[in-house]
């Protein structure tokens, strides 16, 4: 459990681990040089299962997690964040699953959002589903994970981006580091998620400023060029990569001439993966077609000519898309009046 200025919620997170139905574990808490009451809260516990370490200086989440990997010598590493709450059976369920599935090196599970948003998130369960989803999304919820320590250490795998980038924000935004870990692990082990809610995931005040979001997107862009390189797509245009990874939805009207270009790009992805088999071809095609379908819903916010071109490229009109379009345009017209 990495912790930094976590005094507001860390007690409930620690309690949720100490009160697990499985009790034979070590809770390693690394305090990343907090300046609030985090340290005093952790030190208030007398439970022998807690090992408390404090960084002399703030080194960020990525390096704090890597420090934890280097310190741990148990069979498994279980991730937990200092503001989430584990369900009481979490460790029992996850250890039972890993002990029964010896080829699985990393597994997680479903989670329940609470705070700013309340809903249950169900994740893909099988290795091929998770691996294919990692091409554009995350197939894991990071703080639900259990990892075989041996897999990490024998392959010298740590957190960090799989490619170099101009890191202007340092450790303050670290989602690429998690993503990099999964893409290293996909080369050496099998993935799974169990169909159970393992944690309550706190979502509260996590908005990123516009400037920071631009920096995050540039870091993601570097990774995505790397992933396309795995498929031997060496020199894609910047707008194709931005389209593919779904964070370029500008306010102004898109270029209608690019709709067919993007479809051709997606078709080439499917073709190249079928040849190289980096991802399961069937699962990968589902992921790519989902991107294309999401693009339709983006286009509905603009003039009808974009949808006509989209359907022209498809060669057909799906009934559910037509119904959605009519409802959306009617609702917008009513609101305008």
C-alpha positions, 0 to 999 in steps of 0.5 A, a space after each residue: 500500500 503506497 501512501 502519500 498525504 492519505 490521512 483522510 481515508 487511510 484508516 478505513 483502507 487499513 482496517 479493510 485489510 486487517 479485517 480480511 477473512 484470510 489473516 496470514 499476510 504482511 501489510 507493507 505500507 510505504 509512506 512517500 514522505 507525507 506531510 500530513 497525519 498519515 504517518 501518525 495514523 499508521 503508527 497508531 496500529 499495534 498489529 504485528 502484520 503491518 510493516 511501515 516504511 517511510 521514504 526520506 524524500 517524496 519519490 512518487 507512486 511509481 518508484 514507491 511501488 518499485 521499492 515495494 517490489 524489491 522489498 517483498 519476498 512472499 509468494 504473492 504481491 497484492 496491490 491496495 491503495 490508501 483510499 480504497 476499501 477491500 471487501 472482507 473476502 478479497 484475499 481469501 478469494 484471490 489466493 484460492 484462485 491463484 493457488 488453483 490456477 498456477 499458470 496465471 501470473 496476474 489476476 484482479 477482479 471487478 470493483 464498485 465505484 463510490 464517491 463522485 460516481 456510484 456503479 459496479 465495473 465488470 472486467 473481462 475474465 480471460 487472458 485473451 480478452 484482457 490482453 486484447 483490451 490492453 491495446 486501447 483500454 485497461 483490462 485490469 483495475 490496478 488496486 485489485 491485483 494479485 501478482 506472483 512475485 516470482 514472475 516479476 523478479 525472474 523477468 526483472 519487471 517493474 513499473 514504468 513506461 515501456 518507451 521513453 518520453 519527455 516527462 514534464 510532470 514527473 511522477 504526478 500523473 502515473 497511469 502510463 507506468 501501470 499500462 507499461 507494466 501490463 504490456 511487459 507482463 503480457 509477454 511472460 505470463 497469463 492474465 485473469 480476472 475473477 467475477 467478484 467485486 474485490 474493492 470499493 474504489 473511491 472516485 473523488 476529485 480526480 479531475 485533471 487540468 486542461 494543461 495536464 491532460 495535454 501532457 498526459 495525452 502526449 505521454 500516451 501517444 508515445 506508448 501507442 506508437 510503440 504498440 502499433 510498432 508491435 503490429 509492424 505499423 511503423 509510420 502511422 499519421 498522428 491523427 490516425 493514432 489520436 483517432 484510434 486511442 479516443 482522446 482527440 475529440 475536439 469541439 470543432 467539426 471533424 474532417 469528413 474526408 477522414 472517416 473513410 481513412 479511419 475505417 481503412 486504418 482500423 481494417 489494416 490493424 485487424 489485418 496486421 494482427 491476424 498476420 502477427 497474432 500479437 493479440 487473439 485475432 477474434 478478441 482483437 477484432 472485437 476491440 477494434 470494432 468497438 472503437 468504430 462504433 464509439 466513433 459513430 456516437 461521437 459523430 452524432 453530435 455533429 451535422 447529419 452529413 457525417 453520419 451519412 458518410 459513416 454509413 456509406 463507409 459501412 455499406 449499411 445502416 444499423 437499425 439501433 444506430 438510426 433509432 439512436 440518431 433520431 432520438 438524439 436529434 429530436 431531443 436536441 431540437 426540443 432543448 433548443 426550443 
